[in-house]
């Protein structure tokens, strides 16, 4: 899913006493995760640990060991951040494990998060459903206490099922369509836990073939109908495409979901750097605007349309597609953080140091993206992700 903010230069900081502004963003889905990743278009992360920042993986992961570097405080000119428009629905993703363990603190202190979407299920390599619990996945995993907490601090709740690999997803879909067990298990879970519905965060879109896509749409239809029969809802996540060229990277077509039993379609308006290389922002504002317009032309029902915006940042190698996705709490420990300046294309903060390029979100960049979404007439925003970041509109 606007006035420019001026950032003082390092030289200017020696002459001016500025007000410290370290308000930061809160996502946008699916999984989130540590890595240096060699990415094909629109590939997402897994929960696997990969501590070596020089390694190359096809699956990202945010779990990066914290740096021991202590940067100087970054000082900015004060910026007035408006709150979201009245009537704008705010969603936040929550996933289990580090570095997102502060998610509960955030959703308990944020002024208003209407919808919490918690990743309690993941698709295994064999195509089975894996329940991510506190005991096997750590913080934010499923437990009675956790689901009670989620329900207490939100008006609407979805259980997110994630898949970051097209092959595993294909195996899952084949099983789900053959015996209906996966469908029944997901419906029973939301009924038994008295939550709103299911969100499908199936990614690795660039590796879907036409057969997998046909299976996906068939599964969406069966799951949507089964959920609706119990008074529950279905949400699905899709890739951001701003033009015909980007749309042709994938078999996914938003127009195909207009008539399917889907209550919300979430466009993940971020990960631009994966498709265009390191050195690019996570979500340029003009690109985000074009993504919304392009999608609305194919899926015109704005009442069912949600735009995802990022809270995360990254550390990248030169102009390659090798990245280490980082939360704000992680990236602020990186050398050179205090030298970051505002990128005019995205309003994100960026700097270069030691052969690496960095981008991250703060309250300004997130508010600018939110304004783009609201100006386009979209009334629902989803932030990837809670945990390791602070809310963008206090």
Secondary structure, 3 states (H helix, E strand, C coil): CCCCCCCCCHHHHCCCCCCCCCCCCCCCCCCCECCCECCCCCCCECCCCCCCCCCCECCEECCCCCCCCCCCCCCCCCCCCCCCCCCCEEEEEECCCCCCCCHHHHHHHCCCCCEEEEEEEEECCCCCEEECEHHHHCCCCECHHHHHHHHHCCCEEEEEEEECCHHHHHHHHHHHHHHCHHHHHHHHHHHHCCCCEEEEEECCHHHCCHHHHHHHHHHHHHHHHHHHHCCCEEEEEEECCCCHHHHCCCCCCHHHHCCCCCCEEEEECCCHHHHHCCCCCCCCHHHHHHHHHHHHCCCCCHHHEEEEEECCEEEEECCCCCEEEECHHHHCCCCCHHHCEECCCCCCEEEEECCEEEEECCHHHHHHHHHHHHHCCCCEEEEECCCCCCCCCC
